[in-house]
Amino acid sequence: MLPEVVLGEGKTPHQVAEIATRLAEQADRVLVTRADADCFAAVREAIPDAEYHETARSITLVRNAMRREPGVTLLCGGTADLPVAEEAAVTAELMGNEVQRVYDVGVAGIHRLLDHLPALQDARVIIAVAGMEGALPSVVAGLVAVPVIAVPTSVGYGASFGGIAPLLAMLNACAAGVSVVNIDNGFGAGYQAGVINRLALSERPD
């Protein structure tokens, strides 16, 4: 599990650095999401060993690394969805999970998804990140027997309504085993996947 996570968006760099510093005094892992380069500069001045993940727009601090356990597979529909996908990956990794990334597997090129079917079927939990019409999680859930966490993104043309269209599509998925987080909520998906994977491992026979 993680200590309290900091949402950098809407805070000044000074505020983010101050909060992160307080958390770092009490925990060996810190996560700041939705952070820009200015936020990172302020945090790194106070916490020199902090790390910035540019694509994920996240700041992490790891002073006592956990062993990463396999089981989480992350699917991303297209390149424009990468910031959300990487936010999910960074979160799950910080919780001690090994994340297998499978990118550019949107339904417009479904053959690329099917090429990875054995890896999908070996996962304990799958995160599927997609914008546009949001069909990817339903397709994946019909192919596997593990939980699928659907992440709608705000990527798409006008009628996607900033992610509302894929959100509604994912909420109405006919395939069983799909849960849905909020629009662009990579953090929520990564956290949920991390919890599911650790629970599955804890129930594994010795």
C-alpha positions as CSV (number, residue, x, y, z in Angstrom):
1,M,0.0,0.0,0.0
2,L,1.0,3.6,-0.5
3,P,0.9,6.5,2.0
4,E,-1.3,9.4,1.1
5,V,-0.8,10.4,-2.5
6,V,-0.4,14.1,-3.6
7,L,-2.4,15.5,-6.5
8,G,-0.1,18.2,-7.9
9,E,-2.7,19.7,-10.2
10,G,-4.1,22.9,-8.7
11,K,-1.3,23.4,-6.2
12,T,1.7,25.7,-6.5
13,P,5.2,24.1,-6.8
14,H,5.9,25.4,-3.2
15,Q,2.8,23.7,-1.9
16,V,3.6,20.4,-3.6
17,A,7.2,20.5,-2.3
18,E,6.1,21.3,1.2
19,I,3.5,18.4,1.3
20,A,6.0,15.9,-0.3
21,T,8.6,16.9,2.2
22,R,6.3,16.2,5.1
23,L,5.3,12.8,3.7
24,A,9.0,11.9,3.0
25,E,9.7,12.4,6.7
26,Q,7.2,9.7,7.6
27,A,7.3,7.2,4.7
28,D,9.9,5.6,2.4
29,R,7.7,6.0,-0.7
30,V,6.0,9.2,-2.0
31,L,3.9,9.7,-5.1
32,V,2.9,13.0,-6.6
33,T,0.5,12.8,-9.6
34,R,-0.3,15.5,-12.3
35,A,3.0,17.3,-11.6
36,D,4.8,19.5,-14.1
37,A,8.5,20.3,-14.4
38,D,8.2,23.4,-12.1
39,C,6.7,21.2,-9.4
40,F,9.5,18.7,-9.8
41,A,12.1,21.4,-9.6
42,A,10.7,22.6,-6.3
43,V,10.4,19.0,-4.9
44,R,13.9,18.0,-6.0
45,E,15.3,21.1,-4.2
46,A,13.8,19.8,-1.0
47,I,14.1,16.1,-1.7
48,P,17.2,15.5,-4.0
49,D,16.5,11.8,-4.5
50,A,13.1,12.4,-6.0
51,E,12.5,11.2,-9.6
52,Y,10.4,12.7,-12.3
53,H,8.5,10.6,-14.8
54,E,7.8,13.0,-17.6
55,T,5.3,11.1,-19.7
56,A,3.3,10.1,-16.5
57,R,3.6,13.6,-15.2
58,S,4.5,12.0,-11.8
59,I,7.1,12.4,-9.1
60,T,8.2,9.5,-7.0
61,L,10.5,8.9,-4.1
62,V,11.6,5.4,-3.3
63,R,14.0,4.9,-0.4
64,N,13.2,1.3,0.3
65,A,12.5,-0.5,-2.9
66,M,10.0,-3.4,-2.8
67,R,10.4,-6.6,-4.8
68,R,8.2,-6.2,-7.9
69,E,5.8,-9.1,-8.4
70,P,4.5,-9.9,-11.9
71,G,0.8,-10.1,-12.7
72,V,-0.2,-6.7,-14.0
73,T,-0.6,-6.1,-17.7
74,L,-1.2,-2.6,-19.0
75,L,-2.8,-2.1,-22.4
76,C,-2.9,1.3,-24.2
77,G,-5.0,2.0,-27.2
78,G,-2.8,4.7,-28.8
79,T,0.1,7.0,-28.3
80,A,-2.1,9.9,-27.2
81,D,-3.3,7.8,-24.3
82,L,0.3,7.3,-23.0
83,P,0.3,9.9,-20.2
84,V,-2.7,8.2,-18.5
85,A,-1.3,4.7,-19.1
86,E,2.1,5.7,-17.7
87,E,0.5,7.2,-14.6
88,A,-1.1,3.8,-14.0
89,A,2.2,2.0,-14.6
90,V,4.2,4.3,-12.2
91,T,1.5,3.9,-9.5
92,A,1.4,0.1,-9.7
93,E,5.2,-0.2,-9.8
94,L,5.6,2.0,-6.8
95,M,3.2,-0.5,-5.0
96,G,5.6,-3.4,-5.7
97,N,4.2,-4.7,-9.0
98,E,6.0,-5.5,-12.2
99,V,4.0,-4.0,-15.0
100,Q,4.0,-5.5,-18.5
101,R,3.3,-2.7,-21.0
102,V,1.6,-3.5,-24.2
103,Y,1.0,-0.3,-26.2
104,D,-0.6,0.7,-29.5
105,V,-3.1,-2.1,-29.4
106,G,-6.3,-0.2,-30.0
107,V,-9.2,-1.8,-31.8
108,A,-8.4,0.0,-35.1
109,G,-5.5,-2.5,-35.3
110,I,-6.9,-5.4,-33.4
111,H,-4.4,-7.9,-34.9
112,R,-1.8,-6.2,-32.8
113,L,-3.8,-7.0,-29.7
114,L,-4.3,-10.6,-30.7
115,D,-0.6,-11.0,-31.1
116,H,-0.3,-10.6,-27.3
117,L,-3.1,-12.9,-26.3
118,P,-0.9,-15.4,-24.5
119,A,0.5,-12.6,-22.3
120,L,-3.0,-11.3,-21.6
121,Q,-4.2,-14.7,-20.5
122,D,-1.2,-15.1,-18.1
123,A,-2.0,-11.8,-16.3
124,R,-3.7,-11.6,-12.9
125,V,-5.2,-8.2,-13.7
126,I,-5.3,-6.1,-16.8
127,I,-5.6,-2.3,-17.2
128,A,-7.0,-1.2,-20.5
129,V,-6.6,2.5,-21.4
130,A,-8.4,3.9,-24.4
131,G,-10.1,7.1,-25.7
132,M,-12.2,7.5,-28.8
133,E,-15.1,5.0,-28.6
134,G,-13.6,3.1,-25.7
135,A,-14.1,-0.4,-27.1
136,L,-10.7,-1.9,-26.0
137,P,-11.7,-3.1,-22.4
138,S,-14.8,-4.9,-23.7
139,V,-12.8,-6.7,-26.3
140,V,-10.1,-7.7,-23.9
141,A,-12.6,-8.9,-21.2
142,G,-14.1,-11.2,-23.7
143,L,-10.7,-12.9,-24.2
144,V,-9.5,-13.4,-20.6
145,A,-10.8,-14.7,-17.3
146,V,-9.2,-12.0,-15.0
147,P,-10.4,-8.6,-13.9
148,V,-10.1,-5.8,-16.5
149,I,-9.8,-2.2,-15.2
150,A,-11.1,0.2,-17.9
151,V,-9.7,3.7,-18.1
152,P,-11.4,6.1,-20.4
153,T,-9.3,9.0,-21.6
154,S,-10.2,12.4,-22.9
155,V,-8.6,11.7,-26.2
156,G,-10.9,11.9,-29.2
157,Y,-12.9,14.2,-31.6
158,G,-15.8,16.4,-30.7
159,A,-18.4,13.8,-30.0
160,S,-16.2,12.0,-27.5
161,F,-17.1,14.9,-25.2
162,G,-13.8,15.0,-23.4
163,G,-14.0,11.3,-22.4
164,I,-17.7,11.0,-21.7
165,A,-18.3,8.8,-24.7
166,P,-15.6,6.1,-23.8
167,L,-16.7,6.4,-20.2
168,L,-20.3,5.5,-21.0
169,A,-19.2,2.8,-23.4
170,M,-17.0,1.1,-20.7
171,L,-19.8,1.4,-18.1
172,N,-22.1,-0.4,-20.5
173,A,-19.7,-3.1,-21.4
174,C,-21.4,-6.4,-22.0
175,A,-18.3,-8.5,-21.2
176,A,-18.2,-9.6,-17.6
177,G,-15.3,-8.6,-15.3
178,V,-14.9,-5.0,-16.3
179,S,-14.6,-2.2,-13.7
180,V,-14.3,1.4,-14.7
181,V,-12.4,4.3,-13.2
182,N,-12.9,8.0,-13.9
183,I,-11.8,9.8,-17.1
184,D,-8.0,10.0,-17.3
185,N,-7.6,8.4,-13.8
186,G,-4.5,6.4,-14.4
187,F,-3.6,6.6,-10.8
188,G,-6.9,5.0,-9.7
189,A,-6.5,2.1,-12.2
190,G,-2.8,1.5,-11.2
191,Y,-3.7,1.5,-7.5
192,Q,-6.7,-0.9,-8.0
193,A,-4.6,-3.2,-10.1
194,G,-1.8,-3.2,-7.5
195,V,-4.2,-4.2,-4.8
196,I,-5.8,-7.0,-6.8
197,N,-2.4,-8.4,-7.8
198,R,-1.1,-8.4,-4.2
199,L,-4.3,-10.0,-2.9
200,A,-4.0,-12.7,-5.6
201,L,-0.4,-13.4,-4.6
202,S,-1.4,-13.6,-0.9
203,E,-3.9,-16.3,-1.7
204,R,-1.5,-18.3,-3.8
205,P,-0.6,-21.7,-2.3
206,D,2.9,-21.9,-0.9
